[in-house]
Structures are given as structure tokens and as C-alpha cells.
Amino acid sequence: MMNPPQLIILDLDGTLASLQVDWESLRNEIKDFYPSNQHPDTESLTQLIDEADPAKRNKIIDLVASYETKSAQEAPLNTALLQWLEKYPQAHLGILTLNSRFAAQAVARRCQIQERIIRIIGREDDIQKKPQPHGLLAIAQTSGTSVHNCLMIGDSDSDQQAAHAAGVDYCDVRVIGTDWNKGKVFSA
């Protein structure tokens, strides 16, 4: 990309914030949705959600969202990335995450970037998940930005694979920097 990006799409956990979810308590609470003789394998929450019947699926999604949103209220924020974003004040922002959209909204408010965000796609959205490119393409379409003018910033192979599949430039957040600040620079 030769010109500054018009749209910067961010991953949430490990990129913009470092969520500290109590996954063990969450998994134990999910088991309560099932009869004692049918405890599911809760190791892969995404798979568990995908395989659950619709009523359980919604309960599980809501429970996971509550845990993630609670974590988002206090999660360390990547101040190095936030300072880097200040170099591109004209760029719209999007968030594409495997986490809850509510958690992403909470982090965006804490980072004071919510006004720049044109779309957040999270676990609740009926869009194929990363590493599929659909989320990136949907955010680009919402903003009216060509994929050639977009930049995806993430921290995982699935972020990079999604960007590549969408034809979007990719930058690993560690190149920009990770300075996890839990301080009062950005307050809720």
C-alpha cells in the first residue's frame, strides 16, 4: 500500500486490548446448561457454540459476551497501537473479532476511538469467522472502501490468513508495538 490506509481493521484480543477472561469459570458455568450426564467438551468455545441447539447457543453466546465484556472494562489497552492510529486520523476503523461485539464496543469506548469505527463484527454476527475473508470484506463494503485501501492489524495466523484471502494488506501488531497499559490514560 503506497498511500495511507483509508480503512484500518483491527483484531480485538491481543491487538487492541488484552482480555483477561476467566475462561475456566466460564466453561464451568456453560456446563450448567447441560444435564449432568451430557457435559460437552468446552475446550473450543467456538465449536461448542456452533454445535449447540439454537436455544442453548443464544444462552452460551450471552454468557460468553458477559464474561468478555466484564474483562473489556479493565483489560490492558495497547497504547502503542493507539498512538500509531493517531498518525492516521482520516482513516476509518473497523473491528473484526472472534470475541463478543459488546466487548469490542467497550474497548473502543475506553480507547476513545468509537467515533471512528464504522463497523464491528463479532462472534454474534452471522458471518463466516476468520480465517475466512467475509468479515473483512463486509467491513470494507460498509465503509465503501476498496480492499486495496485497507489495512488489517492483528496478532494471529487467522488474522493474516483472512487479510490475505480478502486481498487486504496485513500488519502484525508486534511490528507497531505492544505496550499494555492499564493506567488512566484512557478511562471508561
Secondary structure, DSSP 8 states (H G I E B T S, - for coil): --S--SEEEE-TBTTTB-----HHHHHHHHHTTS-GGG----S-HHHHHHHS-HHHHHHHHHHHHHHHHHHHTT--EEHHHHHHHTT-TTSEEEEE-SS-HHHHHHHHHHHT-GGGEEEEE-TTSSS--TTSSHHHHHHHHHHT--GGGEEEEESSHHHHHHHHHHT-EEEEHHHH---EE-SSSS--
